[in-house]
Amino acid sequence: MALIGYACVSTVNQNLDRQIEAIGKVDKLFIDKASGKDTHRPQLDALRAYVREGSNDVVRVKSVDRLARSTLDLLDLLEEFDSKGVKVDFVDAPALSTSTPSGKFTLTVLAAVAEFERELIRERQREGIALAKAKGKYRRGPKLSADQIDEARQLVDEGVPKTRVADRLGVSRWTLNDALAGRGVYANG
């Protein structure tokens, strides 16, 4: 088991001292100087590659917003770590740490709220599309080819997070989910 630290600031001018002090002594420390809104930061990607499946590694981060800025991105990252058996501890928010039963519960509730929010967005979108179609103003182009959907299925089956697969294919995660569910978002070929 390794204790791994992760710290992130948005600009090179920001100071990391508070985060590093809060994280404390670790076996390895990854530091990014990039926007937290992007989940593909150089050192975060290095951290993801570094943690070993089944190793019981623990990633320590000062606060949730240093790991991800959106609930969806946070849940995706935590799911990725969990699939490898890696726990995440948040110094400023131990109630969200995946190493505790209460943290797992809280994250499950957050995931349910995020899913509910996604469903509300989809419902509003469907209503808007229905209105646009009724007025003859809706034209939707193809998003993914059958080959791209096959590639996406293979990557997801290999354990690549859906957010990464969607980024790789240049579509939203919702589009990817629709394509994987066979909801007609692909072009011929």
Order of alpha helices (4+ residues) and beta strands (2+ residues): beta-alpha-beta-alpha-beta-alpha-alpha-beta-alpha-beta-alpha-alpha-alpha-beta
